């Protein structure tokens, strides 16, 4: 992992970090550009703001405010023309830094060798083989391989997504617009194997940047067992997945022999799948690499769930978590903060605390607070207007999350689940 530190023109300090997975350029504290192994821009720090680029050339701008809290966060997707300008500027800045490596007055400030400098040149040359036209070709290829990847949990943003299904088998939640544009479909095993080949070809050398595999779309684990197990076997045929129960030293040896490997397989699941899969069936999937599934609890309040269009009762989520945990699979539980506005706020808080406390959660599990994002014209918006529901202000949503956290009572706090915030507006793939 050679790091080349250079004295750039005008007294600037330039760092070029060429790792197996990615290449990073850092110019003082003003500019950071991160590229995958193929040369595609991943993210940037520029003009005091963070940017993330998707594989189909969308760009999200992220800016933190003067104080902590949701009300100070800025998350926006750049319009297409601004995204193109941003990408053009990023690659132009990389071209400028590449010239520094060939500057006769260039001075290496660290212990980097001539071979390290050559590696940096090769990495930047690979990046500069990309231009806007090639990025657009990539975008077109991406949309052939994938249906829209609408959402992932935050800890899976760098997963390798494999779409065993397209869309959502239910697709009637009033607050969710992620899958309205497509019908639910399960790929045949043959289709899925071809999908894997196409995905591998698309990512190329950038495959090593992805640390987990996410089986998509919305609830791929709804697939019947006899069809689902061959899908997991197909994944194992093409990818190296961490074996279970290796001690740390054995795991390091295993990883060293397999430079490109994955920590496990992850997926969404709906609460009504618990009627179809048993703990022993989840254990079969765990033995094939399933490590964690993510469940949209949304609320522990049955009345609010009905309002949201969820067809399950809260205790069905508890049963599902019981089956998953008994099968050796961790869970990520998603709570919809602010759901139901002022009308449901108190019961949403109280009953969600009760349901979370009824689950056998531990340090392998996650709890996500996801703020309700109401899109104009959504079914949720129409229902809220009919019932004269006032949306909660950001400060009220923050208070609701604080109240819930204060009410959680885990059996062992030293082994409690991790709790984090999940902003769906900042997701791109």
VENSULRA-V501504 format. One record per pair of residues at least 12 apart in sequence whose ideal C-beta (glycine too) atoms are under 6 Angstrom apart, sorted by the first residue. I is the first residue (numbers start at 0). J is the second residue. Records with the same first field share a line. If there is no record, write none. Layout:
I: J ; J
//
This chain:
0: 18
1: 17 ; 115 ; 118
2: 16
3: 15 ; 111 ; 115 ; 116 ; 119
4: 108 ; 109
5: 99 ; 105
6: 106 ; 108
7: 99
11: 26 ; 27
12: 27
13: 26
15: 119
17: 118 ; 119 ; 122
19: 207
20: 207 ; 208
21: 33 ; 35 ; 208
22: 34 ; 122
24: 96
30: 45
31: 44
32: 89
34: 126
35: 205 ; 208
36: 204 ; 205
37: 203 ; 204 ; 205
38: 125 ; 126 ; 128 ; 129
40: 52 ; 89
43: 89
48: 60 ; 62
49: 61
53: 427 ; 428
54: 141
55: 138 ; 141
56: 134 ; 138
57: 76 ; 427
58: 77 ; 82 ; 85
59: 76 ; 425 ; 427
60: 75
61: 74
69: 393 ; 397
70: 393
74: 424 ; 425
93: 126
97: 123
100: 120
144: 197 ; 201
146: 165
148: 160 ; 428
149: 177
150: 177 ; 426
151: 213
152: 293 ; 331
153: 421
155: 213 ; 265
157: 209
158: 211 ; 213
159: 209 ; 212
160: 213 ; 215
161: 214
162: 215 ; 216
163: 186 ; 191 ; 214 ; 219 ; 230
164: 185 ; 216 ; 219
165: 181 ; 184 ; 216
166: 178 ; 181 ; 182 ; 183 ; 216
167: 183 ; 217
168: 183 ; 218 ; 221
171: 308
172: 308
173: 307 ; 308 ; 378 ; 379 ; 382
174: 307 ; 379
176: 374
178: 217
185: 222
188: 229
191: 230 ; 233
192: 233
195: 237
206: 259
207: 259
210: 262
211: 261 ; 262 ; 263 ; 265
212: 261 ; 264
213: 265
214: 264 ; 266
217: 267
218: 267 ; 268 ; 269
219: 266
220: 266 ; 268
221: 272
224: 280
231: 287
238: 261
239: 257 ; 260
240: 261 ; 288
241: 262 ; 263
263: 288 ; 290
264: 288 ; 289
265: 291
266: 292
267: 293
268: 292 ; 294
270: 311 ; 315 ; 316 ; 319
271: 311
273: 315 ; 318 ; 319 ; 322
278: 322 ; 325 ; 326
281: 322 ; 323 ; 326 ; 328
282: 326 ; 327
285: 326 ; 327 ; 328
289: 328
291: 329 ; 331
293: 331
294: 332
295: 333
296: 316 ; 332 ; 334
297: 335
298: 338 ; 347 ; 351
299: 313 ; 350 ; 351 ; 353 ; 354
300: 346 ; 347 ; 350
301: 313
303: 339 ; 343 ; 347
313: 354
317: 357 ; 358
320: 358
324: 359
329: 363 ; 364
330: 364
331: 365
332: 366
333: 367 ; 369
334: 351 ; 368
335: 369 ; 371
336: 368 ; 370 ; 396 ; 399 ; 400
337: 370 ; 371 ; 391 ; 396
338: 371
340: 388 ; 389 ; 390 ; 391
341: 389
342: 388
348: 399 ; 402 ; 403
351: 403
352: 403 ; 406
355: 407
356: 408
360: 416
361: 414
362: 414
364: 416
365: 416 ; 417
366: 416 ; 418
367: 419 ; 421
368: 400 ; 420
369: 421
370: 396
372: 423
//
